[in-house]
Amino acid sequence: MHIHIEIEEYSSITELSKTEQLLVQKAKEIALQAYAPYSKFQVGAALLLENGVIVTGNNQENVAYPSGLCAERTAIFYANAQFPDQAVHTLAIAVFRNNEFAPMPITPCGSCRQVMLETQNRHRHPMRVIMAGEKKIYIANSVQDILPLSFDSLE
């Protein structure tokens, strides 16, 4: 078996489209509002729905770990609840550690990847994933590119 994935790599946010730049900026802004008193690891997610609406979310920690929730799932669950018929076109992720924008992109955790894939499959529309850092930006054109051999329904 050979698994081949393609991840685009950029050195500057200015190389992205205006819409993608806006999503990264929104993810950075909401990350700084995350409730992360324990890890000091503030994550923000901004997603663009097919109807043009932008939804944001950030991580919410809890002293009773693992009762908190990641930024990606916060945004996706809100979007799916409020706009159940709208596919997620693009999801941008940004991370701050001790109030410093991460130099390199941080990828979503396994639980978030699985929820992202479920949302992509639910709407039968690929979700573009932007993982932004100060020095590099990675973009996957589908969640399957960051979750190969994924768990799927047993149809």
N, C-alpha and C positions, 0 to 999 in steps of 0.2 A: 504494500500500500504506500502510496505517495500522496501527501497532502500539500497542496500549493495554495498559498494565500497571497494576496497583494495588498500592501499597505502603502499609501502615498505618504511621502515625507516632505515637509516644508520647513524652511529656516526662519520664516517671518510671517506674521499674521497678514502682512500686506500682500502676500502671494495668494490669499484666499479671496473668494468672491465677497462682495459687500454684505450679502446676507450671512455668509459664514463668519465674517468678521463681527457682525452684530451679535450672532449667537455666542461666539467666544466671549465677547465683552459682557453680555448678559450673564453667562456662566461665571465669569470672574466676579462680577458685582454681587451675585447671589451667594457665591462661595464665602465672601467676607461677612455674610450675615448668618452663616451656619452656626448651629449650637454644638460646639466641639470642645467643651471645657476639659475633657480628659485626654484626648489625643493631640489637641491643637492642630489637627489635620482637617482643614476646611475644604469641602468639596462642593462645587456648584455644577448644576446641569441646566442647560437651556435647550428646549426642543421646539422644532418648527413643525407644526401640523400641516396637513394638506390644505386646510382652509386659510393658511397664512397666520394663524394664531401662534404666538410664542408662549410657552409655559416654562416656568423655572422651578427649581427645587434645590434644596441643599441638605447636607447630612444633619441628622438630629440624633445626638448621642444620649445615652441614659446610663446612670450609674449601675443599673441592673442589666449589664451586658448579657445578651445581645438584643435587648429590647429597643434599641435605636433603629434608624433606617438610613440607608445610603441616599445620596442626592439623586442618582439616576432613577431609583425606584420611587422616590418621593414625587419627582416630576412625572414619570410615566403613569403611576397610579392615579395622580390627580387628572392628567390628560385623559386617561381611559374612563374615569368616572364622569368628567364634565363634558367630554367630546367623544363618546363611545364609537362614533362612526367615522372618526377622522384618523387616518394613518399618520404615524410619525415619519416625516420626511427626513429630518436631520436632527441628531442629538449632539450637542457640544458639552464637553466636560473640562473643567478647570479646577486646579488644586492650589491651595495656599498652605504652607507649613510655617507656623509661628509668624503669620502675616506676611510671608514672602511668597511670591508667585513661584511655583515649582519650575526649576530650570528645564526639566524633561517631562514629557507627558506621563500621566499616570493612567493605567488602563483600568476598566471596571472590574470589580470582583466577580467571582463565579456566579453568585446569586443574581447580581444585576445583569450579567450577560444572559442568563437563562430567562429572566423577565423581559429583557430587550428582545430576545429571539421569539418569545411567545407573542409579544406585541407585533413584531414584524410578521410572523406567521398568521396571526389573527386577521391582520388587514391585507395580507398577501401583497405587501409592498416593502421593498428593501429599505432599511433604515441606514442612512449614512451616519457614521460615527466619527466625530472630530474629538481627538484627545490633544489638548493644547498644553504646551509648556512654553517657557520663556525662550528657550533656544531651539526647540523643535516642535513641530506639530505633526501628528500622525492622523491619517484619515483612512477609514475602512469604508468601502461602499456597501457593505452588508454586515449585519451582525454575525452571520455565519463565518465571516473572515476572522473574527476574533473569538469564535467558539466552534472550532472544528470538532467533528464527531459529537455533535450536540445531542442531548436527550430530546426526543420529540414524542408526540402522541403515538400510541401503538396501533394506529389504524391499519 
